[in-house]
Amino acid sequence: MKRIIWLAITASLAFNAVLLLASTTNAHWVLSHVAGGQYKSLPIGIRFSNFVVALFSLYLIYFSHLLVERNGAWSRRVLILSRAVTILFALSTLVNAMSRSSNEQWNAIPALIIAIGVYRLSGKDIPLH
Protein backbone atom coordinates (compact mmCIF):
# COMPACT_ATOMS: atom_id res chain seq x y z
CA MET A 1 0.00 0.00 0.00
CA LYS A 2 2.85 2.38 0.82
CA ARG A 3 4.29 1.92 -2.68
CA ILE A 4 0.94 2.88 -4.22
CA ILE A 5 0.77 5.98 -2.03
CA TRP A 6 4.35 6.84 -3.02
CA LEU A 7 3.52 6.42 -6.72
CA ALA A 8 0.51 8.73 -6.35
CA ILE A 9 2.64 11.31 -4.54
CA THR A 10 5.38 11.01 -7.16
CA ALA A 11 2.94 11.48 -10.04
CA SER A 12 1.36 14.49 -8.32
CA LEU A 13 4.70 16.10 -7.52
CA ALA A 14 5.99 15.44 -11.03
CA PHE A 15 2.85 17.10 -12.42
CA ASN A 16 3.46 20.10 -10.15
CA ALA A 17 7.14 20.26 -11.12
CA VAL A 18 6.30 20.22 -14.84
CA LEU A 19 3.81 23.07 -14.43
CA LEU A 20 6.21 25.09 -12.29
CA LEU A 21 9.22 24.54 -14.52
CA ALA A 22 7.18 25.38 -17.61
CA SER A 23 6.05 28.58 -15.94
CA THR A 24 9.67 29.62 -15.39
CA THR A 25 10.12 29.62 -19.17
CA ASN A 26 6.80 31.47 -19.58
CA ALA A 27 5.41 28.65 -21.71
CA HIS A 28 2.13 29.75 -23.26
CA TRP A 29 0.24 26.52 -22.47
CA VAL A 30 0.89 26.78 -18.71
CA LEU A 31 -0.26 30.37 -18.12
CA SER A 32 -3.87 29.40 -17.39
CA HIS A 33 -2.67 26.78 -14.86
CA VAL A 34 -0.57 29.04 -12.61
CA ALA A 35 -0.96 32.33 -10.72
CA GLY A 36 -4.72 32.33 -11.09
CA GLY A 37 -4.47 32.30 -14.86
CA GLN A 38 -4.35 36.09 -14.81
CA TYR A 39 -1.10 36.74 -16.69
CA LYS A 40 -0.26 36.77 -20.38
CA SER A 41 3.40 36.84 -19.34
CA LEU A 42 4.55 35.89 -15.84
CA PRO A 43 6.59 38.45 -13.86
CA ILE A 44 10.19 37.44 -13.11
CA GLY A 45 9.45 37.18 -9.37
CA ILE A 46 6.74 34.57 -9.94
CA ARG A 47 8.99 32.70 -12.36
CA PHE A 48 11.82 32.61 -9.81
CA SER A 49 9.57 31.51 -6.93
CA ASN A 50 8.04 28.81 -9.16
CA PHE A 51 11.54 27.55 -9.98
CA VAL A 52 12.37 27.27 -6.26
CA VAL A 53 9.08 25.47 -5.55
CA ALA A 54 9.71 23.12 -8.50
CA LEU A 55 13.07 22.16 -6.97
CA PHE A 56 11.33 21.62 -3.62
CA SER A 57 8.76 19.40 -5.36
CA LEU A 58 11.54 17.27 -6.81
CA TYR A 59 13.14 17.00 -3.36
CA LEU A 60 9.78 15.89 -1.91
CA ILE A 61 9.72 12.94 -4.31
CA TYR A 62 12.99 11.77 -2.73
CA PHE A 63 11.73 12.61 0.78
CA SER A 64 8.55 10.57 0.30
CA HIS A 65 10.67 7.69 -1.01
CA LEU A 66 12.71 7.82 2.22
CA LEU A 67 9.49 7.73 4.25
CA VAL A 68 8.56 4.50 2.46
CA GLU A 69 12.02 2.96 2.80
CA ARG A 70 12.37 3.85 6.47
CA ASN A 71 8.78 2.94 7.33
CA GLY A 72 7.74 6.46 8.33
CA ALA A 73 9.41 9.37 10.03
CA TRP A 74 12.69 8.33 11.61
CA SER A 75 13.19 11.36 13.85
CA ARG A 76 11.27 14.18 15.45
CA ARG A 77 12.58 16.67 12.87
CA VAL A 78 11.45 14.48 9.99
CA LEU A 79 8.02 14.14 11.58
CA ILE A 80 7.78 17.92 11.94
CA LEU A 81 8.88 18.35 8.30
CA SER A 82 6.30 15.82 7.10
CA ARG A 83 3.55 17.54 9.09
CA ALA A 84 4.63 20.91 7.69
CA VAL A 85 4.47 19.49 4.15
CA THR A 86 1.02 18.09 4.92
CA ILE A 87 -0.20 21.50 6.12
CA LEU A 88 1.43 23.29 3.17
CA PHE A 89 -0.28 21.07 0.62
CA ALA A 90 -3.60 21.13 2.49
CA LEU A 91 -3.48 24.93 2.22
CA SER A 92 -2.45 24.60 -1.43
CA THR A 93 -5.52 22.43 -1.99
CA LEU A 94 -7.76 25.17 -0.63
CA VAL A 95 -6.05 27.98 -2.55
CA ASN A 96 -6.15 26.06 -5.83
CA ALA A 97 -9.79 25.11 -5.31
CA MET A 98 -10.70 28.79 -4.82
CA SER A 99 -8.78 30.00 -7.88
CA ARG A 100 -10.53 32.07 -10.56
CA SER A 101 -8.92 29.86 -13.20
CA SER A 102 -10.79 26.62 -13.80
CA ASN A 103 -7.53 25.08 -15.07
CA GLU A 104 -5.81 25.96 -11.82
CA GLN A 105 -8.68 24.55 -9.79
CA TRP A 106 -7.72 21.11 -11.10
CA ASN A 107 -4.34 21.53 -9.32
CA ALA A 108 -6.20 21.02 -6.04
CA ILE A 109 -6.41 17.28 -6.75
CA PRO A 110 -2.64 16.59 -6.85
CA ALA A 111 -2.16 18.92 -3.87
CA LEU A 112 -4.69 16.90 -1.87
CA ILE A 113 -3.04 13.62 -2.91
CA ILE A 114 0.34 14.95 -1.71
CA ALA A 115 -1.08 16.21 1.61
CA ILE A 116 -2.85 12.97 2.46
CA GLY A 117 -0.04 10.79 1.10
CA VAL A 118 2.78 12.44 3.04
CA TYR A 119 0.67 12.35 6.19
CA ARG A 120 0.02 8.63 5.73
CA LEU A 121 3.64 7.81 4.93
CA SER A 122 5.04 9.72 7.91
CA GLY A 123 3.64 7.12 10.28
CA LYS A 124 2.98 7.30 13.97
CA ASP A 125 3.90 10.25 16.12
CA ILE A 126 7.36 10.21 17.62
CA PRO A 127 7.60 11.17 21.33
CA LEU A 128 8.71 14.76 21.88
CA HIS A 129 11.46 13.81 24.34
C-alpha positions as CSV (number, residue, x, y, z in Angstrom):
1,M,0.0,0.0,0.0
2,K,2.9,2.4,0.8
3,R,4.3,1.9,-2.7
4,I,0.9,2.9,-4.2
5,I,0.8,6.0,-2.0
6,W,4.3,6.8,-3.0
7,L,3.5,6.4,-6.7
8,A,0.5,8.7,-6.3
9,I,2.6,11.3,-4.5
10,T,5.4,11.0,-7.2
11,A,2.9,11.5,-10.0
12,S,1.4,14.5,-8.3
13,L,4.7,16.1,-7.5
14,A,6.0,15.4,-11.0
15,F,2.9,17.1,-12.4
16,N,3.5,20.1,-10.2
17,A,7.1,20.3,-11.1
18,V,6.3,20.2,-14.8
19,L,3.8,23.1,-14.4
20,L,6.2,25.1,-12.3
21,L,9.2,24.5,-14.5
22,A,7.2,25.4,-17.6
23,S,6.1,28.6,-15.9
24,T,9.7,29.6,-15.4
25,T,10.1,29.6,-19.2
26,N,6.8,31.5,-19.6
27,A,5.4,28.6,-21.7
28,H,2.1,29.7,-23.3
29,W,0.2,26.5,-22.5
30,V,0.9,26.8,-18.7
31,L,-0.3,30.4,-18.1
32,S,-3.9,29.4,-17.4
33,H,-2.7,26.8,-14.9
34,V,-0.6,29.0,-12.6
35,A,-1.0,32.3,-10.7
36,G,-4.7,32.3,-11.1
37,G,-4.5,32.3,-14.9
38,Q,-4.3,36.1,-14.8
39,Y,-1.1,36.7,-16.7
40,K,-0.3,36.8,-20.4
41,S,3.4,36.8,-19.3
42,L,4.6,35.9,-15.8
43,P,6.6,38.4,-13.9
44,I,10.2,37.4,-13.1
45,G,9.4,37.2,-9.4
46,I,6.7,34.6,-9.9
47,R,9.0,32.7,-12.4
48,F,11.8,32.6,-9.8
49,S,9.6,31.5,-6.9
50,N,8.0,28.8,-9.2
51,F,11.5,27.6,-10.0
52,V,12.4,27.3,-6.3
53,V,9.1,25.5,-5.5
54,A,9.7,23.1,-8.5
55,L,13.1,22.2,-7.0
56,F,11.3,21.6,-3.6
57,S,8.8,19.4,-5.4
58,L,11.5,17.3,-6.8
59,Y,13.1,17.0,-3.4
60,L,9.8,15.9,-1.9
61,I,9.7,12.9,-4.3
62,Y,13.0,11.8,-2.7
63,F,11.7,12.6,0.8
64,S,8.6,10.6,0.3
65,H,10.7,7.7,-1.0
66,L,12.7,7.8,2.2
67,L,9.5,7.7,4.2
68,V,8.6,4.5,2.5
69,E,12.0,3.0,2.8
70,R,12.4,3.8,6.5
71,N,8.8,2.9,7.3
72,G,7.7,6.5,8.3
73,A,9.4,9.4,10.0
74,W,12.7,8.3,11.6
75,S,13.2,11.4,13.9
76,R,11.3,14.2,15.5
77,R,12.6,16.7,12.9
78,V,11.4,14.5,10.0
79,L,8.0,14.1,11.6
80,I,7.8,17.9,11.9
81,L,8.9,18.3,8.3
82,S,6.3,15.8,7.1
83,R,3.6,17.5,9.1
84,A,4.6,20.9,7.7
85,V,4.5,19.5,4.1
86,T,1.0,18.1,4.9
87,I,-0.2,21.5,6.1
88,L,1.4,23.3,3.2
89,F,-0.3,21.1,0.6
90,A,-3.6,21.1,2.5
91,L,-3.5,24.9,2.2
92,S,-2.5,24.6,-1.4
93,T,-5.5,22.4,-2.0
94,L,-7.8,25.2,-0.6
95,V,-6.0,28.0,-2.6
96,N,-6.1,26.1,-5.8
97,A,-9.8,25.1,-5.3
98,M,-10.7,28.8,-4.8
99,S,-8.8,30.0,-7.9
100,R,-10.5,32.1,-10.6
101,S,-8.9,29.9,-13.2
102,S,-10.8,26.6,-13.8
103,N,-7.5,25.1,-15.1
104,E,-5.8,26.0,-11.8
105,Q,-8.7,24.5,-9.8
106,W,-7.7,21.1,-11.1
107,N,-4.3,21.5,-9.3
108,A,-6.2,21.0,-6.0
109,I,-6.4,17.3,-6.8
110,P,-2.6,16.6,-6.8
111,A,-2.2,18.9,-3.9
112,L,-4.7,16.9,-1.9
113,I,-3.0,13.6,-2.9
114,I,0.3,14.9,-1.7
115,A,-1.1,16.2,1.6
116,I,-2.8,13.0,2.5
117,G,0.0,10.8,1.1
118,V,2.8,12.4,3.0
119,Y,0.7,12.4,6.2
120,R,0.0,8.6,5.7
121,L,3.6,7.8,4.9
122,S,5.0,9.7,7.9
123,G,3.6,7.1,10.3
124,K,3.0,7.3,14.0
125,D,3.9,10.2,16.1
126,I,7.4,10.2,17.6
127,P,7.6,11.2,21.3
128,L,8.7,14.8,21.9
129,H,11.5,13.8,24.3
